[in-house]
């Protein structure tokens, strides 16, 4: 097959099944098929490599384009600043020229005809009419010389993500900027529709143009320390008017702040305004404070940070933020520019925090937890810690640990025996918790306030795991020995946490105490019923195993569990002087004893001892009842041998095992061993005639 023409694979109606069928029909033997398969695989590898190369080239081109766009934006920003300064200078020159013309054309007659009081009253009327729709704003009218330069409705945006928040009404005066919010209820005609919100002084306010980006367009930013607010205009014309009006207000405020105080002569208003403008301009020229220009990298801080964040170079973004913060703390520059640059740094810092937070939250998704979830999250967590968000980082890291642990435990399927399932579940859970503990202590080292949160998290995860296992094992279908094996597994695996300083054994025992107590009481009832049932069917016959091999097998089994048959009771090679009931009870009782001792805790030991005593008492009562039963009169020697085996071997072995595990004597069992005797008053004895005692027939003689 020739692959010179590859256009067959690119056609719209290409059918892979038909292509393979045609190809296989032309091949003879398996060797040719393998050869064609190798060629197709080579073509696939080459195509994949080409695609990867194209993607890489496109990515590199995208990065270069982004850098060029950022550089162009920086240059446009600088050009805009230069144009603004030029326009301000031209406006100042125009005002000075107008003032000179006014000085030449003004006559005393015109000055006397103008009444300042009438003008002030007229301005107050206009302001009152303008602000009558704003609740609490009428006090602003009382300030003399206040004029409204511009007003309108704006859309306030979130300064971080640019989402619309609410509509506000803004009023720009020659000395202040007032914002008002809409009332939450409808008002009647003639009543206020807005409520005054905030009043900003013009001299403490900076108005910054916001470049159109994404959903944020036709917007400008107000910087009034410590507030930063972003407003969106309805059109480009409206935005231009707002920016020009704010600049005009600042210029007028600057001129008014430099008015001369002359008590000897009161010139006309036009002369005074022109003179003040000229003086203020001269004063600006003579007393302006010169600052060294800021470097380009600090002016382009926003664009650089956006570029780093877009390329997911979070470490470089953090380093640049730290460098800019340190630089702005030591540099000498205009206070307004410093506030603006510090606001930009703070805004980008918050944006970086939100991006890192979303990064961790997205990692919690199931698809992202297939591998390396915690390892990849350490990068974002460490950056959040450096950005003074250690509590948030701790919370997100622990949530990620929970999601990772949950995903890994879900992969375990319950197949086969419950013990195998619990062993797998416990091993994976405790191993992962131990590994997560090491990761946590490595990441949050030096932050002791986070350790308490981790301890609470461990407790919660172990509680969830234990509750799930309790639901699986504490059911009627599961035997006590199986439950014991599962609990032993949990306790052994929990030692992994103890080795790193996290001891949760007490919590595990506390959680299983209630269901375990219930299952022990139910086990006691089952064993008592089983003993009574076998006792009712007891015929008191020795166990006949037919062959010596079978008998030896039983004797070896008894030796293995520590209850060997005494030599003096072995009288035959294949007959053992113990009934099947006694042998069954002996094995059952030793097994129950071992299970109880494996579960023994200081809180459970009393309940377990009462369980063992109660079951043993039922068996001993069976021996005594059989001794009293005339039906088994001929088999009393066999009954005594069985009772002797229980007393001297089973009880002795129980006392020995109990002491080896708990460290103290099984006192109640010792008392029972001493009190039990087949010669006790309760045991059968030969009947004896009652002694003859002379008893008076009548108590009185009055009846004789």
Secondary structure, DSSP 8 states (H G I E B T S, - for coil): ---S--GGGGSTT--HHHHHHHHHHH--HHHHHHHHHHHHHHHHHHHHHHHHHHHHHHHHHHHHHHHHHHHHHHHHHHHHHHHHHHHHHHHHHHHHHHHHHHHHH--HHHHHH--HHHHHHHHHHHHHHHHTTEET-GGGGGSTT--EEEEEEEEEE-TTT--EEEEEEEEEESSEEEEEEE-SS---TTS--EEEEEEEEGGG-EEEEE--BTTB-SEEEEEETTEEEEEE-SSHHHHHHHHHHHHHHHHHHHHHHT----SS----HHHHHHHHHHHHHHHHHHH--------HHHHTHHHHHHHHHHTT-HHHHHHHHHHHHHHHHH----HHHHHHHHHHHHHHHHHHHHHHHHHHHHHTSGGGGSS-HHHHHHHHHHHHHHTT-HHHHHHHHHHHHHHHHHHHHHT----S-HHHHHHHHHHHHHHHHHHHHHHHHHHTTT-GGGHHHHHHHHHHHHHHHHHHHHHHHSSTTS-HHHHHHHHHHHHHHHHHHHHTT---HHHHHHHHHHHHHHHHHHHHHHHHHHHHHHHHT-----EE-SSHHHHHHHHHHHHHTT----GGG--SSSEESS-HHHHHHHHHHHHHHHHHHHH--TTTHHHHHHHHHHHHHHHHHHHHHHHH-GGGGGGHHHHHHHHHHIIIIIHHHHHHHHHHHHSS--HHHHHHHHH--TTSTTS-------------S-S-STT-
